[in-house]
Amino acid sequence: MSIHINAPADAVAKRVLLPGDPLRAKHIAENFLEDAKLYNEVRNAFGYTGTYKGVPVSVQGTGMGIPSISIYVHELIRGYGARKLIRVGTCGAMHENIKIRDVIIAQAATTDSSVVRNIFGPSINFAPIADFDLLSKAVNCAKDLEISAKVGNIITVDRFYDDEIDNDKLRQYGIMAVEMETAALYILSARYKVQSLGIFTASDHLLTKEVTPASERQTDFNDMVKIALETIIQD
Ligand code: HPA
């Protein structure tokens, strides 16, 4: 039992998928896991545990933004012993080389959030990075599933609506996409020595202003979930 997760210590698996939207957690549990059981309903942040190809896997909705995901990741690691965590989320494509609906694997998560400064002070810009083992396994799983995936740097921002951020400069330095949680996942994973990764589907495009139709979003989302599940069950 932790403050935001109302479940016994053994109710959560060591391998956890992390969608932002709790209803996506429900969708994954119902469509991908065997014998999935709901372990958390506090604040409607649904969490389920089941098995995938015989391996116990949990899926926990994290909510939006660094403060929200930090609570769930912290409690999953410290309270429940989670050791492999993969965020499965949507992102805004911001580079001309990225198309809407592309799958993106975040090798690193640049951020404008104070979360880095709050830990390291003004003189050190810590680089939040993915676990290399999970990253390389995810790249191979995507190849095996014949899903093309782009790997590189993304940005985790504090504000969804932000007319001050310099997207042109970020693009010049190769930032592929924007979302709001992964830097915190990578920092907490470094701190507590666990493995984590972020995999995304581009749901909108900052340059072209395209947005994926709701009808296509589920199929795109499922491709990303397959990569994440095939990756997380490996030893
Ligand atoms: N900005 C920030 N976060 C996002 C976006 C975006 O355009 N799309 C999906 N998550």
Residues whose N, C-alpha, C, O or C-beta is under 5 A from the ligand:
A	BS01	HPA	T90 C91 G92 F160 V178 E179 M180
